[in-house]
Amino acid sequence: MLDRADPRRATSSAMSGRMDDRQALAAIVLWNSGHFDTADIGELLKVGEDAVCRTLHAARTIVAGAADGR
């Protein structure tokens, strides 16, 4: 399904784009500190809140997979 996504929509207002590796790591560290919400993190890193949410969700999925022995 994802391979059929419209590449023109990847940067539309529906999705704010990607974060680089350093921004992703910073988002995870800031979130885990418990002092920032996703909007604050997005503002600090100059990325969209949706990118922060996708990154945190991906990190949780990876951790859950590792805990399950996958």
N, CA, C and O atoms as a CHARMM CRD file, in Angstrom:
* protein
*
  280
    1    1 MET  N      0.81900  -1.19200   0.00000 PROA 1      0.00000
    2    1 MET  CA     0.00000   0.00000   0.00000 PROA 1      0.00000
    3    1 MET  C      0.86300   1.25600   0.00000 PROA 1      0.00000
    4    1 MET  O      0.59800   2.19000  -0.75700 PROA 1      0.00000
    5    2 LEU  N      1.89800   1.28500   0.84700 PROA 2      0.00000
    6    2 LEU  CA     2.73400   2.47600   0.92800 PROA 2      0.00000
    7    2 LEU  C      3.50100   2.73600  -0.36200 PROA 2      0.00000
    8    2 LEU  O      3.80600   3.88600  -0.67700 PROA 2      0.00000
    9    3 ASP  N      3.81400   1.68200  -1.11200 PROA 3      0.00000
   10    3 ASP  CA     4.55800   1.87100  -2.34900 PROA 3      0.00000
   11    3 ASP  C      3.71800   2.54900  -3.42300 PROA 3      0.00000
   12    3 ASP  O      4.24300   2.98700  -4.44700 PROA 3      0.00000
   13    4 ARG  N      2.42000   2.63500  -3.18700 PROA 4      0.00000
   14    4 ARG  CA     1.53500   3.30000  -4.14000 PROA 4      0.00000
   15    4 ARG  C      1.16900   4.70900  -3.69100 PROA 4      0.00000
   16    4 ARG  O      0.31100   5.34700  -4.30100 PROA 4      0.00000
   17    5 ALA  N      1.80500   5.20100  -2.64000 PROA 5      0.00000
   18    5 ALA  CA     1.50100   6.54400  -2.13400 PROA 5      0.00000
   19    5 ALA  C      1.89000   7.59100  -3.17200 PROA 5      0.00000
   20    5 ALA  O      2.85500   7.42500  -3.91800 PROA 5      0.00000
   21    6 ASP  N      1.13600   8.64100  -3.19800 PROA 6      0.00000
   22    6 ASP  CA     1.39000   9.74000  -4.11700 PROA 6      0.00000
   23    6 ASP  C      2.54800  10.58000  -3.58400 PROA 6      0.00000
   24    6 ASP  O      2.39400  11.22100  -2.54400 PROA 6      0.00000
   25    7 PRO  N      3.70000  10.60200  -4.25500 PROA 7      0.00000
   26    7 PRO  CA     4.85400  11.34800  -3.74600 PROA 7      0.00000
   27    7 PRO  C      4.59100  12.84000  -3.62600 PROA 7      0.00000
   28    7 PRO  O      5.25900  13.51100  -2.83900 PROA 7      0.00000
   29    8 ARG  N      3.64300  13.38100  -4.38000 PROA 8      0.00000
   30    8 ARG  CA     3.32800  14.81100  -4.28300 PROA 8      0.00000
   31    8 ARG  C      2.69200  15.15800  -2.94600 PROA 8      0.00000
   32    8 ARG  O      2.78500  16.29700  -2.48700 PROA 8      0.00000
   33    9 ARG  N      2.04700  14.18200  -2.32000 PROA 9      0.00000
   34    9 ARG  CA     1.39100  14.43100  -1.03800 PROA 9      0.00000
   35    9 ARG  C      2.33500  14.26600   0.14800 PROA 9      0.00000
   36    9 ARG  O      1.99000  14.65400   1.26400 PROA 9      0.00000
   37   10 ALA  N      3.49600  13.70800  -0.06800 PROA 10     0.00000
   38   10 ALA  CA     4.43600  13.44500   1.02000 PROA 10     0.00000
   39   10 ALA  C      4.88500  14.73400   1.70000 PROA 10     0.00000
   40   10 ALA  O      5.24900  14.72200   2.87500 PROA 10     0.00000
   41   11 THR  N      4.86000  15.83500   0.97000 PROA 11     0.00000
   42   11 THR  CA     5.25600  17.11400   1.56600 PROA 11     0.00000
   43   11 THR  C      4.09400  18.08800   1.63900 PROA 11     0.00000
   44   11 THR  O      4.30400  19.29000   1.80300 PROA 11     0.00000
   45   12 SER  N      2.88600  17.59400   1.52000 PROA 12     0.00000
   46   12 SER  CA     1.72400  18.46700   1.60600 PROA 12     0.00000
   47   12 SER  C      1.48200  18.86400   3.05300 PROA 12     0.00000
   48   12 SER  O      2.19500  18.42700   3.95600 PROA 12     0.00000
   49   13 SER  N      0.48100  19.68700   3.26300 PROA 13     0.00000
   50   13 SER  CA     0.16600  20.11600   4.62000 PROA 13     0.00000
   51   13 SER  C     -0.33100  18.95400   5.47900 PROA 13     0.00000
   52   13 SER  O     -0.40200  19.06600   6.70300 PROA 13     0.00000
   53   14 ALA  N     -0.67300  17.84100   4.83400 PROA 14     0.00000
   54   14 ALA  CA    -1.12400  16.67500   5.58700 PROA 14     0.00000
   55   14 ALA  C      0.02100  16.05800   6.38100 PROA 14     0.00000
   56   14 ALA  O     -0.20700  15.44900   7.42600 PROA 14     0.00000
   57   15 MET  N      1.24000  16.21000   5.89700 PROA 15     0.00000
   58   15 MET  CA     2.42500  15.69500   6.59600 PROA 15     0.00000
   59   15 MET  C      3.52100  16.74800   6.48400 PROA 15     0.00000
   60   15 MET  O      3.77800  17.27700   5.40300 PROA 15     0.00000
   61   16 SER  N      4.15900  17.04400   7.60400 PROA 16     0.00000
   62   16 SER  CA     5.13700  18.12200   7.59300 PROA 16     0.00000
   63   16 SER  C      6.51800  17.70000   7.12100 PROA 16     0.00000
   64   16 SER  O      7.40600  18.54600   7.01600 PROA 16     0.00000
   65   17 GLY  N      6.72600  16.44100   6.83700 PROA 17     0.00000
   66   17 GLY  CA     8.03000  16.00800   6.36300 PROA 17     0.00000
   67   17 GLY  C      8.77800  15.20600   7.40000 PROA 17     0.00000
   68   17 GLY  O      8.21900  14.78500   8.41200 PROA 17     0.00000
   69   18 ARG  N     10.04800  15.00200   7.13100 PROA 18     0.00000
   70   18 ARG  CA    10.87200  14.12800   7.95300 PROA 18     0.00000
   71   18 ARG  C     11.75700  14.91300   8.90800 PROA 18     0.00000
   72   18 ARG  O     11.97900  16.11500   8.76300 PROA 18     0.00000
   73   19 MET  N     12.25100  14.17000   9.89100 PROA 19     0.00000
   74   19 MET  CA    13.25400  14.69200  10.80300 PROA 19     0.00000
   75   19 MET  C     14.55400  13.96300  10.49300 PROA 19     0.00000
   76   19 MET  O     14.53500  12.80100  10.08800 PROA 19     0.00000
   77   20 ASP  N     15.68700  14.64200  10.68200 PROA 20     0.00000
   78   20 ASP  CA    16.94500  13.92000  10.50600 PROA 20     0.00000
   79   20 ASP  C     17.23000  13.10300  11.77200 PROA 20     0.00000
   80   20 ASP  O     16.49900  13.21200  12.75700 PROA 20     0.00000
   81   21 ASP  N     18.27800  12.29600  11.74600 PROA 21     0.00000
   82   21 ASP  CA    18.58800  11.39600  12.86300 PROA 21     0.00000
   83   21 ASP  C     18.81900  12.15000  14.17400 PROA 21     0.00000
   84   21 ASP  O     18.37500  11.70800  15.23400 PROA 21     0.00000
   85   22 ARG  N     19.50500  13.27200  14.10000 PROA 22     0.00000
   86   22 ARG  CA    19.79100  14.04300  15.31700 PROA 22     0.00000
   87   22 ARG  C     18.51600  14.64000  15.90200 PROA 22     0.00000
   88   22 ARG  O     18.34200  14.65700  17.12000 PROA 22     0.00000
   89   23 GLN  N     17.62800  15.12800  15.04400 PROA 23     0.00000
   90   23 GLN  CA    16.35700  15.66200  15.52100 PROA 23     0.00000
   91   23 GLN  C     15.51900  14.55300  16.14600 PROA 23     0.00000
   92   23 GLN  O     14.88600  14.76000  17.18200 PROA 23     0.00000
   93   24 ALA  N     15.51300  13.38300  15.52600 PROA 24     0.00000
   94   24 ALA  CA    14.73700  12.25900  16.05300 PROA 24     0.00000
   95   24 ALA  C     15.24000  11.86100  17.43900 PROA 24     0.00000
   96   24 ALA  O     14.44500  11.65300  18.35600 PROA 24     0.00000
   97   25 LEU  N     16.54400  11.75700  17.58700 PROA 25     0.00000
   98   25 LEU  CA    17.11700  11.40600  18.88500 PROA 25     0.00000
   99   25 LEU  C     16.79300  12.48000  19.92200 PROA 25     0.00000
  100   25 LEU  O     16.44300  12.16500  21.05900 PROA 25     0.00000
  101   26 ALA  N     16.91000  13.74300  19.52900 PROA 26     0.00000
  102   26 ALA  CA    16.58900  14.84000  20.44300 PROA 26     0.00000
  103   26 ALA  C     15.11900  14.78600  20.85500 PROA 26     0.00000
  104   26 ALA  O     14.79300  15.01300  22.02000 PROA 26     0.00000
  105   27 ALA  N     14.23300  14.48500  19.90500 PROA 27     0.00000
  106   27 ALA  CA    12.80500  14.39200  20.21300 PROA 27     0.00000
  107   27 ALA  C     12.53900  13.30600  21.24300 PROA 27     0.00000
  108   27 ALA  O     11.75700  13.50300  22.17400 PROA 27     0.00000
  109   28 ILE  N     13.19000  12.15700  21.07600 PROA 28     0.00000
  110   28 ILE  CA    13.00000  11.04200  22.01400 PROA 28     0.00000
  111   28 ILE  C     13.51700  11.40500  23.39600 PROA 28     0.00000
  112   28 ILE  O     12.86300  11.12500  24.40000 PROA 28     0.00000
  113   29 VAL  N     14.69200  12.03000  23.45000 PROA 29     0.00000
  114   29 VAL  CA    15.26700  12.42400  24.73700 PROA 29     0.00000
  115   29 VAL  C     14.38600  13.46400  25.42500 PROA 29     0.00000
  116   29 VAL  O     14.11600  13.35900  26.62100 PROA 29     0.00000
  117   30 LEU  N     13.94200  14.46100  24.67600 PROA 30     0.00000
  118   30 LEU  CA    13.08600  15.50100  25.25800 PROA 30     0.00000
  119   30 LEU  C     11.76400  14.91400  25.74900 PROA 30     0.00000
  120   30 LEU  O     11.30200  15.25800  26.83700 PROA 30     0.00000
  121   31 TRP  N     11.15700  14.03400  24.96300 PROA 31     0.00000
  122   31 TRP  CA     9.89800  13.41100  25.35400 PROA 31     0.00000
  123   31 TRP  C     10.07800  12.58400  26.62700 PROA 31     0.00000
  124   31 TRP  O      9.27600  12.66900  27.55800 PROA 31     0.00000
  125   32 ASN  N     11.14500  11.78200  26.65000 PROA 32     0.00000
  126   32 ASN  CA    11.39100  10.92300  27.80500 PROA 32     0.00000
  127   32 ASN  C     11.72800  11.69900  29.06500 PROA 32     0.00000
  128   32 ASN  O     11.61900  11.16300  30.16700 PROA 32     0.00000
  129   33 SER  N     12.13700  12.96000  28.92000 PROA 33     0.00000
  130   33 SER  CA    12.42100  13.78600  30.09800 PROA 33     0.00000
  131   33 SER  C     11.14300  14.08400  30.87600 PROA 33     0.00000
  132   33 SER  O     11.18200  14.34700  32.07800 PROA 33     0.00000
  133   34 GLY  N     10.00800  14.04100  30.17400 PROA 34     0.00000
  134   34 GLY  CA     8.73100  14.31900  30.81500 PROA 34     0.00000
  135   34 GLY  C      8.41700  15.80000  30.97700 PROA 34     0.00000
  136   34 GLY  O      7.41300  16.15700  31.59200 PROA 34     0.00000
  137   35 HSD  N      9.26100  16.65900  30.43400 PROA 35     0.00000
  138   35 HSD  CA     9.07200  18.10000  30.59700 PROA 35     0.00000
  139   35 HSD  C      8.47100  18.78500  29.37300 PROA 35     0.00000
  140   35 HSD  O      8.11100  19.96000  29.44000 PROA 35     0.00000
  141   36 PHE  N      8.35900  18.06800  28.26200 PROA 36     0.00000
  142   36 PHE  CA     7.91900  18.68200  27.01500 PROA 36     0.00000
  143   36 PHE  C      6.80900  17.86200  26.37700 PROA 36     0.00000
  144   36 PHE  O      6.80200  16.63400  26.45900 PROA 36     0.00000
  145   37 ASP  N      5.86400  18.55900  25.73600 PROA 37     0.00000
  146   37 ASP  CA     4.85900  17.84400  24.94900 PROA 37     0.00000
  147   37 ASP  C      5.28700  17.88600  23.48500 PROA 37     0.00000
  148   37 ASP  O      6.28900  18.51600  23.14600 PROA 37     0.00000
  149   38 THR  N      4.53500  17.22300  22.62700 PROA 38     0.00000
  150   38 THR  CA     4.93900  17.10500  21.23100 PROA 38     0.00000
  151   38 THR  C      4.96900  18.45300  20.51600 PROA 38     0.00000
  152   38 THR  O      5.80600  18.67100  19.64000 PROA 38     0.00000
  153   39 ALA  N      4.07500  19.34600  20.87900 PROA 39     0.00000
  154   39 ALA  CA     4.07400  20.67800  20.26200 PROA 39     0.00000
  155   39 ALA  C      5.33100  21.44800  20.64900 PROA 39     0.00000
  156   39 ALA  O      5.94900  22.09200  19.80100 PROA 39     0.00000
  157   40 ASP  N      5.71200  21.38700  21.92100 PROA 40     0.00000
  158   40 ASP  CA     6.93700  22.05300  22.37700 PROA 40     0.00000
  159   40 ASP  C      8.16100  21.50300  21.64700 PROA 40     0.00000
  160   40 ASP  O      9.02000  22.26400  21.20200 PROA 40     0.00000
  161   41 ILE  N      8.23200  20.19900  21.52800 PROA 41     0.00000
  162   41 ILE  CA     9.37700  19.55700  20.88000 PROA 41     0.00000
  163   41 ILE  C      9.44700  19.97200  19.41100 PROA 41     0.00000
  164   41 ILE  O     10.52000  20.30100  18.90700 PROA 41     0.00000
  165   42 GLY  N      8.32400  19.95600  18.74100 PROA 42     0.00000
  166   42 GLY  CA     8.29200  20.38300  17.34300 PROA 42     0.00000
  167   42 GLY  C      8.77100  21.81400  17.18000 PROA 42     0.00000
  168   42 GLY  O      9.52300  22.12700  16.25700 PROA 42     0.00000
  169   43 GLU  N      8.33300  22.67100  18.07300 PROA 43     0.00000
  170   43 GLU  CA     8.75100  24.07600  18.01900 PROA 43     0.00000
  171   43 GLU  C     10.25400  24.20800  18.27900 PROA 43     0.00000
  172   43 GLU  O     10.94600  24.94400  17.57600 PROA 43     0.00000
  173   44 LEU  N     10.75100  23.49900  19.28100 PROA 44     0.00000
  174   44 LEU  CA    12.17900  23.56000  19.61000 PROA 44     0.00000
  175   44 LEU  C     13.05900  23.06200  18.46200 PROA 44     0.00000
  176   44 LEU  O     14.11200  23.63500  18.17900 PROA 44     0.00000
  177   45 LEU  N     12.61600  21.99100  17.80800 PROA 45     0.00000
  178   45 LEU  CA    13.41500  21.38200  16.74500 PROA 45     0.00000
  179   45 LEU  C     13.08600  21.93800  15.36400 PROA 45     0.00000
  180   45 LEU  O     13.70100  21.54900  14.37200 PROA 45     0.00000
  181   46 LYS  N     12.12100  22.84100  15.30200 PROA 46     0.00000
  182   46 LYS  CA    11.68600  23.45400  14.04300 PROA 46     0.00000
  183   46 LYS  C     11.20300  22.41100  13.03000 PROA 46     0.00000
  184   46 LYS  O     11.56700  22.43000  11.85500 PROA 46     0.00000
  185   47 VAL  N     10.37000  21.50600  13.53800 PROA 47     0.00000
  186   47 VAL  CA     9.71900  20.50100  12.70100 PROA 47     0.00000
  187   47 VAL  C      8.24000  20.46700  13.07600 PROA 47     0.00000
  188   47 VAL  O      7.84000  21.01800  14.10200 PROA 47     0.00000
  189   48 GLY  N      7.45000  19.83100  12.25900 PROA 48     0.00000
  190   48 GLY  CA     6.03300  19.72000  12.56000 PROA 48     0.00000
  191   48 GLY  C      5.76100  18.76900  13.71100 PROA 48     0.00000
  192   48 GLY  O      6.48700  17.79700  13.92100 PROA 48     0.00000
  193   49 GLU  N      4.70600  19.06500  14.44900 PROA 49     0.00000
  194   49 GLU  CA     4.31800  18.20100  15.56700 PROA 49     0.00000
  195   49 GLU  C      4.02300  16.78900  15.08500 PROA 49     0.00000
  196   49 GLU  O      4.29500  15.82200  15.79700 PROA 49     0.00000
  197   50 ASP  N      3.46500  16.65800  13.87600 PROA 50     0.00000
  198   50 ASP  CA     3.16400  15.32100  13.36000 PROA 50     0.00000
  199   50 ASP  C      4.43200  14.50700  13.14700 PROA 50     0.00000
  200   50 ASP  O      4.41400  13.29000  13.33200 PROA 50     0.00000
  201   51 ALA  N      5.52700  15.14600  12.76300 PROA 51     0.00000
  202   51 ALA  CA     6.80000  14.43100  12.60200 PROA 51     0.00000
  203   51 ALA  C      7.30000  13.92600  13.95500 PROA 51     0.00000
  204   51 ALA  O      7.85200  12.83000  14.05000 PROA 51     0.00000
  205   52 VAL  N      7.10400  14.72500  14.99000 PROA 52     0.00000
  206   52 VAL  CA     7.49100  14.31900  16.34600 PROA 52     0.00000
  207   52 VAL  C      6.65200  13.11100  16.76300 PROA 52     0.00000
  208   52 VAL  O      7.18600  12.13300  17.28700 PROA 52     0.00000
  209   53 CYS  N      5.36700  13.17700  16.53600 PROA 53     0.00000
  210   53 CYS  CA     4.47700  12.07100  16.91700 PROA 53     0.00000
  211   53 CYS  C      4.83700  10.78700  16.17100 PROA 53     0.00000
  212   53 CYS  O      4.86700   9.71100  16.76900 PROA 53     0.00000
  213   54 ARG  N      5.10800  10.89600  14.86900 PROA 54     0.00000
  214   54 ARG  CA     5.48600   9.69800  14.09900 PROA 54     0.00000
  215   54 ARG  C      6.79100   9.10600  14.61100 PROA 54     0.00000
  216   54 ARG  O      6.93500   7.88600  14.69200 PROA 54     0.00000
  217   55 THR  N      7.73900   9.97000  14.95600 PROA 55     0.00000
  218   55 THR  CA     9.02400   9.50000  15.46700 PROA 55     0.00000
  219   55 THR  C      8.86600   8.79400  16.79900 PROA 55     0.00000
  220   55 THR  O      9.45100   7.73100  17.00900 PROA 55     0.00000
  221   56 LEU  N      8.08500   9.36800  17.70000 PROA 56     0.00000
  222   56 LEU  CA     7.87300   8.74800  19.01000 PROA 56     0.00000
  223   56 LEU  C      7.13200   7.42400  18.86700 PROA 56     0.00000
  224   56 LEU  O      7.43300   6.46200  19.57500 PROA 56     0.00000
  225   57 HSD  N      6.17600   7.37400  17.96400 PROA 57     0.00000
  226   57 HSD  CA     5.43400   6.13100  17.72500 PROA 57     0.00000
  227   57 HSD  C      6.37000   5.05300  17.18100 PROA 57     0.00000
  228   57 HSD  O      6.31800   3.90100  17.61300 PROA 57     0.00000
  229   58 ALA  N      7.22600   5.43200  16.23200 PROA 58     0.00000
  230   58 ALA  CA     8.17800   4.47100  15.66700 PROA 58     0.00000
  231   58 ALA  C      9.13300   3.95900  16.74100 PROA 58     0.00000
  232   58 ALA  O      9.44900   2.77000  16.78100 PROA 58     0.00000
  233   59 ALA  N      9.58900   4.85200  17.60500 PROA 59     0.00000
  234   59 ALA  CA    10.50200   4.44700  18.67900 PROA 59     0.00000
  235   59 ALA  C      9.82100   3.46400  19.62500 PROA 59     0.00000
  236   59 ALA  O     10.43100   2.47900  20.04200 PROA 59     0.00000
  237   60 ARG  N      8.55300   3.72900  19.96800 PROA 60     0.00000
  238   60 ARG  CA     7.81000   2.81600  20.84500 PROA 60     0.00000
  239   60 ARG  C      7.64600   1.45100  20.18900 PROA 60     0.00000
  240   60 ARG  O      7.76500   0.42400  20.85700 PROA 60     0.00000
  241   61 THR  N      7.37700   1.43100  18.90000 PROA 61     0.00000
  242   61 THR  CA     7.20100   0.18700  18.17400 PROA 61     0.00000
  243   61 THR  C      8.49400  -0.61900  18.16600 PROA 61     0.00000
  244   61 THR  O      8.46700  -1.83700  18.34100 PROA 61     0.00000
  245   62 ILE  N      9.61300   0.04500  17.96800 PROA 62     0.00000
  246   62 ILE  CA    10.90800  -0.63300  17.95500 PROA 62     0.00000
  247   62 ILE  C     11.20500  -1.22200  19.34400 PROA 62     0.00000
  248   62 ILE  O     11.64300  -2.36700  19.45600 PROA 62     0.00000
  249   63 VAL  N     10.96600  -0.44200  20.38200 PROA 63     0.00000
  250   63 VAL  CA    11.21600  -0.91400  21.73300 PROA 63     0.00000
  251   63 VAL  C     10.30100  -2.10500  22.06200 PROA 63     0.00000
  252   63 VAL  O     10.74500  -3.08200  22.66400 PROA 63     0.00000
  253   64 ALA  N      9.05200  -2.01800  21.67300 PROA 64     0.00000
  254   64 ALA  CA     8.10700  -3.10600  21.95000 PROA 64     0.00000
  255   64 ALA  C      8.52900  -4.37800  21.20800 PROA 64     0.00000
  256   64 ALA  O      8.41200  -5.47900  21.74600 PROA 64     0.00000
  257   65 GLY  N      9.01500  -4.22800  19.98500 PROA 65     0.00000
  258   65 GLY  CA     9.49200  -5.38300  19.22300 PROA 65     0.00000
  259   65 GLY  C     10.70700  -6.02200  19.85300 PROA 65     0.00000
  260   65 GLY  O     10.84100  -7.24600  19.87100 PROA 65     0.00000
  261   66 ALA  N     11.59800  -5.18400  20.37400 PROA 66     0.00000
  262   66 ALA  CA    12.80600  -5.69700  21.03700 PROA 66     0.00000
  263   66 ALA  C     12.42400  -6.43100  22.32500 PROA 66     0.00000
  264   66 ALA  O     13.03300  -7.44400  22.67000 PROA 66     0.00000
  265   67 ALA  N     11.43100  -5.92400  23.02200 PROA 67     0.00000
  266   67 ALA  CA    10.99100  -6.55700  24.27300 PROA 67     0.00000
  267   67 ALA  C     10.32900  -7.89900  23.99600 PROA 67     0.00000
  268   67 ALA  O     10.37400  -8.79800  24.83500 PROA 67     0.00000
  269   68 ASP  N      9.71400  -8.04000  22.82100 PROA 68     0.00000
  270   68 ASP  CA     9.05500  -9.28800  22.44500 PROA 68     0.00000
  271   68 ASP  C     10.02000 -10.28700  21.82800 PROA 68     0.00000
  272   68 ASP  O      9.63000 -11.40500  21.49100 PROA 68     0.00000
  273   69 GLY  N     11.29000  -9.88600  21.67700 PROA 69     0.00000
  274   69 GLY  CA    12.28500 -10.76200  21.10300 PROA 69     0.00000
  275   69 GLY  C     12.26000 -10.82400  19.59200 PROA 69     0.00000
  276   69 GLY  O     12.77200 -11.77500  19.00000 PROA 69     0.00000
  277   70 ARG  N     11.67700  -9.83200  18.96500 PROA 70     0.00000
  278   70 ARG  CA    11.59900  -9.80900  17.48600 PROA 70     0.00000
  279   70 ARG  C     12.86900  -9.28700  16.88400 PROA 70     0.00000
  280   70 ARG  O     12.98200  -9.19800  15.66200 PROA 70     0.00000
